[in-house]
């Protein structure tokens, strides 16, 4: 879908490269290269995810830098990569589902909205939001069990009393965690928090992709003419560096909006998936029951008021921004590499 935008009322246009849609992609190259590229991105950003997860399950607030220093002293660099093997194993199929659903939905909804008479800008925003929603829902079928296992491994090293983490079990790797969860809670244990994961990630992705589309156009409309060269048609054409910079800034802006909107849900989801129901009581194992969303919210508010729902906002915002910047630039690069001749 070709994109063009009016510059500040002067009538000149900024001609951006045509969007690469689903039909234009070599699917085998797209998924193979995507798995390799995004595995590298996940590895680079994983330590921030570990910090965010540990902050969310603690009964008291600990500054991010202080926690990172404590982890480095007590656990070494390995502490920042607890559960990474499990996470990476699930990331590959989850990313494949995510990218497939994203591109199919974006192409289909984009075509349908244009046919219904929506403007190009509105069509792009609606298609992006719908694509983000469907992609998140598809990926959660794989991501939720991986989240449950990997997040429990992430917080294992913080199980001492000085860290204020309660209700943790000890696992000897991802396979052991998977087996113990199945034995104690059945398949339902692996999908603990699935509903709230959908409620967290589906709106988050819809908000992110919609916000990204709007921010992208706003930035080009505001400063585009200053970092573009005139083309033969009398309009402006951006160079590669300008495209990369605008994509990065748009991604960071969209991440800020998405993090603020969905942070409380993410905190509740993480606690549901990581902490056991006996963390707040001394009840015997025979009377164990799965914690509810309402009880988890009550515990959070009791610990630190409503602001407790925003524990880990800094690491999550940083993680989302860096992940989004690398993701969108890597994703656009991946689509160029995967385009059919």
QUIKA-V866771 format. One record per helix or strand of 2 or more residues. SS is the DSSP state (2 for helix, 1 for strand). FROM is the first residue (numbers start at 0). TO is the last residue. Records with the same first field share a line. If there is no record, write none. Layout:
SS: FROM-TO  FROM-TO
This chain:
1: 2-5  12-15  227-229  235-237
2: 21-23  26-56  63-74  76-80  83-114  119-153  155-157  160-162  173-184  186-189  193-226  239-273  276-279  284-286  292-303  305-309  312-336
